[in-house]
Amino acid sequence: MSGTEDTTLLDYMFHVITNALNDVYTFSQDIYHYTSPDGLMGILKPNHLTFRFTNANYLNDTSEGGDVVKQYRFVCDEMFREKRISQEFYEAIKDVRPNNKMLFPDEAASQNEKKHYSSHESDAYLCCFSLDPDSLPMWNYYVKGNVYQGYNLGISNRFIHDIRANEPLVERYKVIYDDKEKQEKIRNFLETIYTKMAEAKSIHTIQDYIGIFLSKYRYVFKNYHFEHEKEVRAVIYRKKDIHQEDIKFRSANGLIYPMSNWILIDIIFIRSPSVP
């Protein structure tokens, strides 16, 4: 986005994007992390827990992020067919994809000043949890032979606040599996941004906002086949143009994965299932 862009519109779009997600990251339940014995040993330290946040570009699921593109195109086509958006707008936005940008707060602003935001190319680091404290399908991921080889850590809901103290942009989402709910969120966003077209300096500005919206939602939407996971995702967003001293690397399946460690204190329990 241009440095001369209207900051009022930029701040407005930040709140539109954020408010659209209120119901998926505002919740009070504790969360649970299922892991292997080796994973548990990597987490447990003498006086704290260390969780790995993996770079989103290296997740195991090759379909990751594809659902948001599918749902977005469906809504664009539907809104055009129902004449809720113009053909000009439809042609300009229908092929927009996640652009890997995020809106970061202005770090130079003092505590007494109103926060403003600017867009930056970013990397996303994810750590996955569940709302289900005792999920048989989740335990089944850790079956070897006829024996369960997994553990479940109960984590206090306040864990995200500890990370926020040191990260400019970190969020936690309940994953959405229902297609109708996904489409409603996209539709509401497009209706809002359609009304703001006249305030944008160019259609490229609108495309950029949509790309940011889709970049965030790519980690919120997941195929309904995974609904049993009841997944919660903690996501750390970091600007690409800053030096990241705490990035580490691990190997798995012959590949090298960048990750970021985060230390947490609060733990509710560690549970292992009974052997059948």
Secondary structure, DSSP 8 states (H G I E B T S, - for coil): --TTS-HHHHHHHHHHHHHTTHHHH-----EEEEE-HHHHHHHB-SSSEEEEEEEGGG-S-TTTTHHHHHHHHHHHHHHHHTTSS-HHHHHHHTT----SEEEEE-TTS-TTS---EEEEEEEEEEEEEES-SS-HHHHHTTEETTEE--EEEEE-TTHHHHHHTT-SSEEEEE-B--HHHHHHHHHHHHHHHHHTGGGSSSHHHHHHHHHHHHHHHTTTB--GGGGGG-EEEEEEEEETTS--TTEEEEEETTEEEEEEEEEE----EEE-----
